[in-house]
């Protein structure tokens, strides 16, 4: 049950994280990733009650997992885009895109399972749960702030 909760939390974190990393507006706003990472680490450390030692072990694993998932999704997007660029998409190509969607989800779940054992070696289940919850909360706040900044810039 605990692994299922961890997997579900990881699955929720990646799409929102992806939105933050790839968000662009017509004004071509860009996010300062170094600043974002610093704020994320501070927030998660505080909210999950991580010690300095726990944080130094947790964040590299978290970043590694996020990068692997991002690469997985980027490869999938590239495949889909190549098919969509073809003006006459066949039923077989649509089927291939659907199968690839499922494969990406399975590979992402495999990554979550692989990393759940790694995370359990560095954090207690309670702290791991709190850290993943804090990651999700932080990302939601960042997306909201980023969108609100875009709206206020449009008004000026």
C-alpha positions, 0 to 999 in steps of 0.5 A: 500500500505504501508503495502505491501511495509513493508511486501515485505521488511521483506520478502527480509530481512529474506532469506539473514539474514538466509544465514548469520546466517547459512553460513559455508565454507569448512574452517568452518569459523564462524561469530562473531554474537555479532559483527555482531549485533553491526554493524547492529544496528549502521548501521541501526540507522545511515542510518534510522536516529533513535533516541536512544529511537527509536532504543531501541524500534525497535531492540528488535522487529526486532530481535524477528521477525527474530528469529520467522522466523528463527524458522519457516524455521528451522522447515520446513527444518527439515520436508523436510529433514526427507522426503528426508532421505527416499530413496523412496519418494512418490508423496504424500510426494512431495505434502506434501513438496510443501504444507508445502512450501506454509504454511511457506510462509503464516505463514511468511506473518502472522508474517510480518502483526502482526509485522507491527502494532507493528513496526508502534507503535514505528517508523513513516512510513518514519523511518520504511521504512528507517530502513528496507531498511538499514537492507536489505542494511546492510545484502547485504554488509555483505554477500558480505564481508563474501564471499569475505573474503572466496575467499581471504582465499582460495588464501592464 
